[in-house]
Amino acid sequence: MNPSHPPLLSTHEVFNQTPTLAGYNLYARYPALQEAVAREGAGWAHDWLMQRGEELGSAQMLEWATQANKFPPVLKLFDNGGNRRDEVEFHPAYHALMSYLQRHGASAGPWADPVAGSHVKRAAFFMLYAEIEDGTLCPTTMTYAVVPALMRDKALAEEWLPRICSLDYDPHFLPAAQKSGVTLGMGLTEKQGGSDVRANTTRAEPVSTDAASREYSIVGHKWFFSAPMCDAFLILAHSPGGLSCFFLPRWLPDGKLNDIRIQRLKDKLGDKSSASSEVEFWGARAWLVSEEGRGIPTILEMGTYCRLDCALGTAGLMRQSVSQALHHAHHRAAFGKLLIDQPLMKNVLADLAVESEAATALALRLARAFDAQSGEAESLLRRVLTPAAKYWVCKRGPAVSAEAMEVLGGNGYVEDGVMARVHRQMPLNSIWEGSGNVMCLDVLRAVAKHPRCLEALAAEIQPALGCDPRFDAFVDKLKDGLASAEHGEVRARQLTQGIALAVQAALLLRFAPGYVAEAFCASRLAQASYAGGSFGNLPGNSDFDAILKRAWAV
């Protein structure tokens, strides 16, 4: 040893630090998701999902996700000659991620190949991907959700569906006819209205006096115009016949750029890799979808599919939160033993795992109701369960990520890892496509306008009755609440939460191991006033070791 150099001090050694969670199979590690995929009709996709799980857990995918969020999109308003450009530039990692999603059918797979279970297969893939990166899911979701509305217009469908269903991701800023694949976005909310789209002021005037013409001139603005580099958008505007839905391309059929002027990109809390913008329309051209005055029903169909993805995306983020917490607890020691061996920490981790599994079960069950072969009963269930699942899963998401971050301590709060990004992302799905109150009011409307929705809901819950007295009592109280008009809107959140918890409990009682269902019923149903309290409150006789082994399978 060189005497001029002092020996390495022990304080300079790095130990008792958790290695980065990478190089693992997201799907293989999650038996609850595998089981949900099988029972909801997509068991045939098991091997395919196993391959995707391996890829998504790779160091390369994690690095792309980090880069896409570290280097957010940049707005280029003008070219060197001073002409309007209205273009957004993305980091190469963003394009790599978008290409991955597109070639695996995340945008339009169920529409291109509508076999039984196709929406469930996509849902599971969407959840797995959401664990890694979420900003790229914004244009992916909107492209997926636009298709049912677009199918209502034969001419638009014939021209655009082949491009939408393409497995090629084409990032070039060119007319759609010159591209191998396209993505679609949406523009609904305005400064003065937000969720109240009837307050919109954007106007649409027919370009021609010909009654058969469906081309309109759009003047107005959108306060949130998501993914402005998409190739076309569905927007709402007031036409002579009322609030209507329009198909707005970025480029016109003659090859000229449509008059969509980007004002600025939103500086958001999270979702950094995705571009959200404010835009103005100065006579932009758009084509009517459906009929004048039918804008809200048309756009709501798109919104329903977006809401499914909100629940799926949050369930994926929940799972990543639990994975990070469990990984950390298996490596970090405190007070003489690993965190995973500490009784109180076991309770917290098991409680998080139960919440995540319940969210996964509910989200995948909802996805089955979207399959084309689902039938009337499933359609009725979808009508009431979509807003209920979106409300409850997304409401629980931030609590899960906050608790998981606390497990990691200060290392979870810094930007070196993924928990800070996950936690910033969590509130978005609760806001997007209708915040909590909007979802709960939608549940009330579903029950009022379609009473048979309650029959479908009862049929979903009924097979689990008799499995647990706490569940039976909870369902009885929920039925009384749904049958009573007392207090109306004031109780909407309580009823919506009750629906979500009842379906989650029914699924766990029927299909999950007994120790998972027992822990859920004891902590979520036994207390009549349960409103999503803090984690770590499972009963002392819960099988913590079994729950944790299931949640972090080797």
C-alpha positions as CSV (number, residue, x, y, z in Angstrom):
1,M,0.0,0.0,0.0
2,N,1.3,3.4,-0.9
3,P,2.0,5.1,2.5
4,S,1.1,8.5,1.0
5,H,-2.6,7.3,0.7
6,P,-4.5,6.6,3.9
7,P,-6.5,3.4,4.1
8,L,-10.1,3.5,2.8
9,L,-12.3,4.7,5.6
10,S,-15.3,2.6,6.4
11,T,-17.6,5.6,6.0
12,H,-16.7,5.6,2.3
13,E,-18.0,2.0,1.7
14,V,-21.4,1.7,0.2
15,F,-23.5,-1.0,1.7
16,N,-27.2,-1.6,2.8
17,Q,-28.4,0.1,-0.3
18,T,-31.0,-1.4,-2.6
19,P,-29.9,-2.2,-6.2
20,T,-32.0,-0.9,-9.1
21,L,-35.0,-3.0,-9.9
22,A,-34.2,-4.1,-13.4
23,G,-33.7,-7.3,-15.4
24,Y,-36.9,-9.1,-14.2
25,N,-40.1,-10.3,-15.9
26,L,-43.0,-8.1,-14.8
27,Y,-45.6,-10.7,-15.9
28,A,-43.9,-13.7,-14.4
29,R,-43.5,-12.0,-11.0
30,Y,-47.3,-11.2,-10.9
31,P,-49.4,-14.4,-10.5
32,A,-52.6,-12.3,-9.8
33,L,-52.4,-10.7,-13.2
34,Q,-51.7,-14.1,-14.9
35,E,-54.8,-15.6,-13.2
36,A,-57.0,-12.6,-14.2
37,V,-55.9,-12.8,-17.8
38,A,-56.8,-16.5,-17.9
39,R,-60.2,-16.2,-16.3
40,E,-61.2,-13.1,-18.3
41,G,-60.7,-14.9,-21.6
42,A,-57.2,-14.2,-22.8
43,G,-55.3,-17.2,-21.5
44,W,-54.3,-17.9,-25.0
45,A,-52.1,-14.8,-24.8
46,H,-50.0,-16.1,-21.8
47,D,-46.8,-16.8,-23.7
48,W,-47.1,-13.5,-25.6
49,L,-47.5,-11.6,-22.4
50,M,-44.7,-13.5,-20.8
51,Q,-42.4,-12.2,-23.6
52,R,-43.6,-8.6,-23.1
53,G,-43.1,-8.9,-19.4
54,E,-39.4,-9.9,-20.0
55,E,-38.9,-7.0,-22.4
56,L,-40.5,-4.4,-20.2
57,G,-38.4,-5.3,-17.2
58,S,-35.2,-4.9,-19.2
59,A,-32.6,-2.2,-18.4
60,Q,-33.0,-0.8,-22.0
61,M,-36.8,-0.2,-21.5
62,L,-36.2,1.5,-18.1
63,E,-33.5,3.7,-19.6
64,W,-35.8,4.8,-22.4
65,A,-38.5,5.7,-19.9
66,T,-36.0,7.7,-17.9
67,Q,-34.7,9.6,-20.9
68,A,-38.2,10.3,-22.3
69,N,-39.1,12.0,-19.0
70,K,-35.8,13.7,-18.4
71,F,-35.8,15.3,-21.8
72,P,-39.4,16.5,-22.3
73,P,-40.9,17.6,-25.7
74,V,-40.0,21.0,-27.1
75,L,-42.3,23.3,-29.0
76,K,-41.1,24.7,-32.3
77,L,-43.6,27.4,-33.3
78,F,-41.7,28.9,-36.3
79,D,-39.2,27.9,-38.9
80,N,-36.1,29.9,-39.8
81,G,-38.0,32.0,-42.2
82,G,-40.6,33.1,-39.7
83,N,-43.4,30.8,-41.0
84,R,-45.6,29.0,-38.5
85,R,-44.4,25.5,-37.9
86,D,-46.5,24.4,-34.9
87,E,-44.5,21.3,-34.4
88,V,-43.3,19.4,-31.2
89,E,-40.0,17.7,-31.1
90,F,-39.5,14.6,-28.9
91,H,-36.4,12.8,-27.6
92,P,-35.5,9.7,-29.5
93,A,-36.4,7.6,-26.5
94,Y,-40.0,8.7,-26.8
95,H,-40.1,7.5,-30.4
96,A,-38.5,4.2,-29.4
97,L,-41.3,3.7,-26.8
98,M,-44.0,4.7,-29.1
99,S,-42.7,2.3,-31.7
100,Y,-42.7,-0.5,-29.2
101,L,-46.4,0.2,-28.2
102,Q,-47.5,0.4,-31.8
103,R,-45.9,-2.8,-33.1
104,H,-47.4,-4.8,-30.2
105,G,-51.0,-3.5,-31.0
106,A,-51.5,-1.3,-28.0
107,S,-53.3,1.3,-30.1
108,A,-55.6,-0.8,-32.2
109,G,-54.9,-4.5,-31.7
110,P,-58.5,-5.4,-30.6
111,W,-59.9,-3.6,-33.6
112,A,-57.5,-5.1,-36.1
113,D,-58.0,-8.6,-34.7
114,P,-61.3,-8.7,-32.7
115,V,-61.2,-12.2,-31.4
116,A,-62.6,-13.2,-28.0
117,G,-60.3,-11.8,-25.2
118,S,-58.5,-9.3,-27.5
119,H,-59.4,-6.4,-25.2
120,V,-58.3,-8.3,-22.1
121,K,-54.9,-9.2,-23.8
122,R,-54.4,-5.5,-24.6
123,A,-55.5,-4.5,-21.1
124,A,-52.9,-6.8,-19.5
125,F,-50.2,-5.4,-21.9
126,F,-51.3,-1.9,-21.1
127,M,-51.0,-2.5,-17.4
128,L,-47.5,-4.0,-17.7
129,Y,-46.3,-1.1,-19.9
130,A,-47.9,1.5,-17.4
131,E,-45.5,0.2,-14.8
132,I,-42.6,1.5,-16.9
133,E,-43.7,4.7,-18.7
134,D,-47.0,6.5,-19.0
135,G,-46.7,9.6,-21.1
136,T,-46.6,7.5,-24.3
137,L,-49.8,5.9,-23.3
138,C,-51.7,9.2,-23.8
139,P,-51.7,9.1,-27.6
140,T,-52.0,5.3,-27.5
141,T,-55.2,5.4,-25.4
142,M,-56.7,8.1,-27.6
143,T,-56.0,6.2,-30.8
144,Y,-57.6,3.1,-29.3
145,A,-60.6,5.0,-28.1
146,V,-61.3,7.0,-31.3
147,V,-62.0,3.9,-33.4
148,P,-65.6,3.1,-32.2
149,A,-66.7,6.7,-32.9
150,L,-64.9,6.8,-36.2
151,M,-66.6,3.6,-37.3
152,R,-69.9,5.6,-37.4
153,D,-68.7,7.4,-40.4
154,K,-68.2,5.1,-43.4
155,A,-66.0,7.5,-45.5
156,L,-63.7,8.4,-42.6
157,A,-63.4,4.8,-41.4
158,E,-62.5,3.5,-44.9
159,E,-59.8,6.1,-45.2
160,W,-58.3,6.1,-41.7
161,L,-58.8,2.7,-40.1
162,P,-56.1,0.9,-42.1
163,R,-53.6,3.6,-41.0
164,I,-54.8,3.3,-37.4
165,C,-54.6,-0.5,-37.4
166,S,-51.1,-0.4,-38.8
167,L,-48.4,-1.8,-36.5
168,D,-45.9,0.8,-37.9
169,Y,-45.1,3.9,-35.8
170,D,-44.4,6.8,-38.2
171,P,-43.1,9.9,-36.4
172,H,-42.8,12.1,-39.5
173,F,-44.7,15.3,-39.6
174,L,-46.4,14.6,-42.9
175,P,-50.0,14.3,-44.4
176,A,-51.5,11.0,-43.2
177,A,-51.7,9.7,-46.8
178,Q,-47.9,9.7,-46.9
179,K,-47.4,7.8,-43.6
180,S,-47.3,4.1,-42.8
181,G,-49.2,4.5,-39.5
182,V,-51.0,7.2,-37.6
183,T,-52.0,8.2,-34.0
184,L,-55.1,10.2,-33.0
185,G,-55.9,12.6,-30.2
186,M,-58.7,14.7,-28.8
187,G,-59.6,18.2,-27.9
188,L,-62.6,18.8,-25.7
189,T,-62.1,21.2,-22.8
190,E,-61.9,24.9,-23.0
191,K,-60.8,27.6,-20.6
192,Q,-64.2,28.5,-19.3
193,G,-65.7,25.1,-19.2
194,G,-63.4,22.2,-18.2
195,S,-65.6,19.1,-17.8
196,D,-68.7,21.2,-18.6
197,V,-68.3,20.9,-22.4
198,R,-71.7,22.5,-23.0
199,A,-70.0,25.8,-22.0
200,N,-67.6,25.5,-24.9
201,T,-67.5,28.5,-27.2
202,T,-65.7,27.1,-30.3
203,R,-67.8,27.5,-33.4
204,A,-68.2,25.3,-36.5
205,E,-69.7,26.7,-39.7
206,P,-70.4,24.7,-42.8
207,V,-68.0,25.4,-45.6
208,S,-70.6,24.7,-48.3
209,T,-74.3,25.4,-48.7
210,D,-74.7,21.8,-50.0
211,A,-76.6,19.9,-47.4
212,A,-74.5,16.8,-48.2
213,S,-71.2,18.5,-47.3
214,R,-69.7,17.5,-44.0
215,E,-66.8,19.9,-44.1
216,Y,-66.8,22.8,-41.5
217,S,-64.6,25.7,-40.6
218,I,-63.6,25.7,-36.9
219,V,-62.9,28.9,-35.0
220,G,-62.1,28.8,-31.3
221,H,-59.6,27.2,-28.9
222,K,-58.9,24.2,-26.7
223,W,-57.4,24.6,-23.2
224,F,-56.2,21.0,-23.2
225,F,-55.3,19.6,-26.5
226,S,-53.5,16.3,-25.8
227,A,-50.7,14.9,-27.9
228,P,-50.7,17.7,-30.6
229,M,-48.4,15.8,-32.9
230,C,-51.2,13.2,-33.6
231,D,-52.3,13.0,-37.1
232,A,-56.0,13.8,-36.4
233,F,-58.3,14.6,-33.5
234,L,-61.9,14.4,-32.4
235,I,-63.1,17.8,-31.1
236,L,-66.3,19.4,-29.9
237,A,-67.6,22.6,-31.4
238,H,-71.0,24.4,-31.6
239,S,-72.5,24.0,-35.1
240,P,-75.8,25.4,-36.3
241,G,-77.5,22.2,-35.1
242,G,-75.9,22.2,-31.6
243,L,-72.8,20.8,-29.9
244,S,-71.3,18.4,-32.4
245,C,-68.3,16.1,-32.9
246,F,-65.7,16.8,-35.6
247,F,-62.8,15.0,-37.1
248,L,-59.9,17.5,-37.3
249,P,-56.7,16.4,-39.3
250,R,-53.3,18.1,-38.8
251,W,-52.9,18.2,-42.6
252,L,-55.6,18.9,-45.2
253,P,-56.4,16.6,-48.2
254,D,-54.6,19.0,-50.5
255,G,-51.3,18.6,-48.5
256,K,-51.5,21.9,-46.7
257,L,-51.1,22.3,-42.9
258,N,-54.4,22.8,-41.2
259,D,-54.8,26.0,-39.3
260,I,-54.2,24.6,-35.8
261,R,-52.0,27.0,-33.9
262,I,-50.2,25.7,-30.8
263,Q,-50.0,28.5,-28.2
264,R,-47.8,26.7,-25.7
265,L,-47.1,23.3,-24.0
266,K,-48.5,22.7,-20.6
267,D,-45.9,22.6,-17.7
268,K,-47.4,19.6,-15.9
269,L,-46.9,18.0,-12.5
270,G,-46.1,14.7,-14.2
271,D,-46.6,13.0,-17.6
272,K,-43.4,14.8,-18.6
273,S,-42.7,12.7,-21.7
274,S,-46.1,13.6,-23.3
275,A,-46.9,16.9,-24.9
276,S,-50.2,18.5,-23.7
277,S,-50.9,21.9,-25.4
278,E,-53.2,24.9,-25.7
279,V,-54.3,25.6,-29.3
280,E,-56.4,28.0,-31.3
281,F,-58.3,27.3,-34.5
282,W,-58.3,30.1,-37.1
283,G,-60.6,28.6,-39.7
284,A,-59.3,25.1,-39.3
285,R,-61.1,22.5,-41.5
286,A,-62.9,19.5,-39.9
287,W,-65.4,16.9,-40.9
288,L,-68.6,16.2,-39.0
289,V,-68.8,12.8,-37.2
290,S,-72.3,11.4,-36.7
291,E,-75.0,14.2,-36.8
292,E,-75.1,17.8,-35.7
293,G,-76.2,18.2,-32.1
294,R,-74.9,14.6,-31.3
295,G,-71.5,15.7,-30.2
296,I,-71.7,14.6,-26.5
297,P,-73.0,11.1,-27.1
298,T,-70.4,10.6,-29.9
299,I,-67.5,11.8,-27.8
300,L,-68.7,9.9,-24.7
301,E,-68.2,6.6,-26.5
302,M,-64.6,7.5,-26.9
303,G,-64.4,8.6,-23.3
304,T,-65.6,5.2,-22.1
305,Y,-62.6,3.5,-23.6
306,C,-60.3,6.2,-22.2
307,R,-61.8,5.6,-18.7
308,L,-61.0,1.9,-19.0
309,D,-57.4,2.8,-19.7
310,C,-57.3,5.2,-16.7
311,A,-58.2,2.3,-14.5
312,L,-55.7,0.0,-16.2
313,G,-52.9,2.6,-16.1
314,T,-53.4,3.3,-12.4
315,A,-53.5,-0.4,-11.6
316,G,-50.2,-0.7,-13.4
317,L,-48.7,2.2,-11.5
318,M,-50.0,0.6,-8.3
319,R,-48.2,-2.6,-9.2
320,Q,-44.9,-0.8,-9.9
321,S,-45.2,0.9,-6.5
322,V,-45.7,-2.4,-4.7
323,S,-42.9,-4.0,-6.7
324,Q,-40.5,-1.2,-5.8
325,A,-41.5,-1.4,-2.1
326,L,-41.1,-5.2,-2.0
327,H,-37.8,-5.1,-3.8
328,H,-36.5,-2.5,-1.4
329,A,-37.8,-4.4,1.7
330,H,-35.9,-7.6,0.6
331,H,-32.6,-5.7,0.4
332,R,-32.7,-3.0,3.1
333,A,-31.9,-3.8,6.7
334,A,-32.9,-1.6,9.7
335,F,-32.6,-2.3,13.4
336,G,-30.9,-5.5,13.0
337,K,-33.0,-7.3,10.3
338,L,-34.3,-6.8,6.8
339,L,-37.4,-4.7,6.4
340,I,-39.3,-7.6,4.9
341,D,-38.9,-9.4,8.3
342,Q,-40.2,-6.5,10.4
343,P,-43.8,-7.3,11.6
344,L,-45.2,-3.8,11.1
345,M,-43.6,-3.4,7.7
346,K,-45.0,-6.8,6.7
347,N,-48.5,-5.4,7.5
348,V,-47.9,-2.3,5.4
349,L,-46.5,-4.3,2.4
350,A,-49.2,-6.9,2.6
351,D,-51.9,-4.2,2.7
352,L,-50.4,-2.5,-0.4
353,A,-50.3,-5.9,-2.1
354,V,-53.9,-6.6,-1.4
355,E,-54.9,-3.2,-2.7
356,S,-52.9,-3.7,-5.9
357,E,-54.4,-7.2,-6.5
358,A,-57.9,-5.9,-6.0
359,A,-57.3,-3.1,-8.5
360,T,-55.9,-5.6,-11.0
361,A,-58.9,-7.9,-10.6
362,L,-61.4,-5.1,-11.1
363,A,-59.6,-3.6,-14.1
364,L,-59.2,-6.9,-16.0
365,R,-62.8,-7.8,-15.2
366,L,-63.9,-4.5,-16.7
367,A,-61.8,-5.1,-19.8
368,R,-63.7,-8.3,-20.5
369,A,-66.9,-6.3,-20.7
370,F,-65.4,-4.4,-23.7
371,D,-65.0,-7.4,-25.9
372,A,-67.1,-7.4,-29.0
373,Q,-68.6,-10.8,-28.1
374,S,-69.5,-9.7,-24.5
375,G,-73.3,-9.4,-25.1
376,E,-76.0,-7.2,-23.6
377,A,-75.5,-8.1,-19.9
378,E,-71.8,-7.2,-20.2
379,S,-72.7,-4.0,-21.9
380,L,-75.0,-3.1,-19.1
381,L,-72.3,-4.0,-16.5
382,R,-69.8,-1.9,-18.4
383,R,-72.1,1.1,-18.3
384,V,-72.1,1.3,-14.5
385,L,-68.7,-0.4,-13.7
386,T,-66.6,1.8,-16.0
387,P,-67.0,5.0,-14.0
388,A,-67.1,3.2,-10.7
389,A,-63.8,1.4,-11.4
390,K,-62.2,4.5,-12.9
391,Y,-63.2,6.5,-9.8
392,W,-62.1,4.1,-7.1
393,V,-58.9,2.6,-8.6
394,C,-57.7,6.1,-9.6
395,K,-58.6,7.5,-6.2
396,R,-56.6,4.8,-4.4
397,G,-53.6,5.2,-6.7
398,P,-51.9,8.2,-5.0
399,A,-52.3,6.7,-1.6
400,V,-50.5,3.5,-2.8
401,S,-47.6,5.4,-4.3
402,A,-47.2,7.7,-1.3
403,E,-47.0,4.7,1.0
404,A,-44.6,2.8,-1.2
405,M,-42.4,5.9,-1.4
406,E,-42.4,6.0,2.4
407,V,-41.2,2.4,2.4
408,L,-38.2,3.6,0.4
409,G,-37.7,6.6,2.6
410,G,-35.5,9.4,1.2
411,N,-34.3,7.2,-1.6
412,G,-37.9,7.1,-2.9
413,Y,-38.3,10.9,-2.8
414,V,-35.4,11.7,-5.0
415,E,-35.4,11.7,-8.8
416,D,-32.7,9.0,-9.1
417,G,-35.3,6.2,-8.9
418,V,-38.7,5.8,-10.4
419,M,-41.0,6.4,-7.4
420,A,-41.0,10.2,-7.7
421,R,-42.1,9.9,-11.4
422,V,-44.8,7.3,-10.5
423,H,-46.1,9.4,-7.7
424,R,-46.4,12.5,-9.9
425,Q,-48.2,10.5,-12.5
426,M,-50.8,9.0,-10.2
427,P,-53.2,12.0,-10.0
428,L,-53.5,12.4,-13.7
429,N,-55.8,9.3,-14.4
430,S,-58.1,10.5,-11.7
431,I,-58.5,13.9,-13.5
432,W,-58.3,12.8,-17.1
433,E,-61.7,11.9,-18.8
434,G,-63.7,13.1,-15.9
435,S,-62.6,13.7,-12.3
436,G,-64.1,11.9,-9.3
437,N,-67.3,13.8,-9.0
438,V,-68.0,13.4,-12.7
439,M,-67.5,9.6,-12.4
440,C,-69.8,9.4,-9.5
441,L,-72.5,11.4,-11.1
442,D,-72.2,9.2,-14.2
443,V,-72.8,6.1,-12.0
444,L,-76.0,7.8,-10.7
445,R,-77.1,8.5,-14.3
446,A,-76.4,4.9,-15.4
447,V,-78.6,3.6,-12.6
448,A,-81.4,6.1,-13.3
449,K,-81.4,5.8,-17.1
450,H,-80.7,2.1,-17.3
451,P,-82.2,0.3,-14.3
452,R,-81.1,-3.0,-15.7
453,C,-77.5,-2.0,-14.9
454,L,-78.3,-2.9,-11.3
455,E,-79.4,-6.4,-12.5
456,A,-76.1,-6.9,-14.3
457,L,-74.2,-5.6,-11.2
458,A,-76.2,-8.0,-8.9
459,A,-75.5,-10.9,-11.2
460,E,-71.8,-10.1,-11.0
461,I,-71.8,-10.0,-7.2
462,Q,-74.3,-12.9,-6.6
463,P,-71.9,-15.9,-7.0
464,A,-69.8,-14.6,-4.0
465,L,-72.7,-14.3,-1.6
466,G,-72.5,-16.7,1.2
467,C,-68.7,-16.8,1.1
468,D,-68.2,-14.3,3.9
469,P,-70.7,-12.7,6.2
470,R,-69.0,-9.4,6.1
471,F,-69.4,-9.4,2.3
472,D,-73.0,-10.3,2.6
473,A,-73.7,-7.5,5.1
474,F,-71.8,-5.0,2.9
475,V,-73.8,-5.9,-0.2
476,D,-77.1,-5.7,1.7
477,K,-76.2,-2.2,2.8
478,L,-75.1,-1.2,-0.8
479,K,-78.4,-2.5,-2.2
480,D,-80.4,-0.4,0.3
481,G,-78.3,2.6,-0.7
482,L,-78.8,2.1,-4.4
483,A,-82.5,1.6,-4.0
484,S,-82.9,4.8,-2.0
485,A,-83.1,8.2,-3.5
486,E,-82.4,9.9,-0.2
487,H,-79.8,12.6,-0.4
488,G,-79.2,12.0,-4.1
489,E,-75.9,13.4,-5.3
490,V,-74.6,14.0,-1.8
491,R,-74.1,10.2,-1.4
492,A,-72.8,9.6,-4.9
493,R,-69.2,9.0,-3.8
494,Q,-70.2,6.6,-1.1
495,L,-72.3,4.5,-3.5
496,T,-69.7,4.5,-6.2
497,Q,-67.1,3.4,-3.8
498,G,-69.4,0.7,-2.5
499,I,-70.0,-0.7,-6.0
500,A,-66.2,-0.9,-6.6
501,L,-65.5,-2.5,-3.3
502,A,-68.3,-5.0,-3.7
503,V,-67.1,-6.1,-7.1
504,Q,-63.5,-6.3,-5.9
505,A,-64.5,-8.4,-2.9
506,A,-66.6,-10.7,-5.1
507,L,-63.8,-11.3,-7.5
508,L,-61.3,-12.0,-4.7
509,L,-63.7,-14.2,-2.8
510,R,-64.3,-16.3,-5.9
511,F,-60.9,-16.4,-7.5
512,A,-58.1,-15.3,-5.1
513,P,-56.5,-17.4,-2.4
514,G,-58.4,-17.3,0.8
515,Y,-55.8,-15.4,2.7
516,V,-56.1,-12.5,0.2
517,A,-59.9,-12.4,0.2
518,E,-59.9,-12.6,4.0
519,A,-57.5,-9.7,4.4
520,F,-59.6,-7.6,2.0
521,C,-62.9,-8.3,3.6
522,A,-61.6,-7.8,7.1
523,S,-59.9,-4.4,6.3
524,R,-62.2,-3.0,3.5
525,L,-65.7,-4.3,4.3
526,A,-65.9,-4.9,8.0
527,Q,-65.7,-1.2,8.8
528,A,-68.9,0.4,7.5
529,S,-67.2,3.8,7.4
530,Y,-64.1,2.6,5.5
531,A,-63.0,5.3,3.1
532,G,-59.6,4.1,2.1
533,G,-57.6,4.7,5.3
534,S,-53.9,4.3,5.8
535,F,-52.1,1.1,5.0
536,G,-50.8,-1.3,7.5
537,N,-54.1,-2.0,9.3
538,L,-54.7,-5.6,8.3
539,P,-55.8,-7.8,11.2
540,G,-53.0,-9.4,13.2
541,N,-54.1,-12.9,12.2
542,S,-53.7,-12.1,8.5
543,D,-51.3,-14.5,6.6
544,F,-48.8,-11.8,5.8
545,D,-46.1,-14.2,4.6
546,A,-48.4,-15.9,2.1
547,I,-49.7,-12.5,0.8
548,L,-46.1,-11.2,0.3
549,K,-44.9,-14.4,-1.3
550,R,-47.8,-14.2,-3.8
551,A,-47.1,-10.5,-4.5
552,W,-43.4,-11.0,-5.3
553,A,-43.3,-14.4,-6.9
554,V,-39.9,-15.9,-7.8
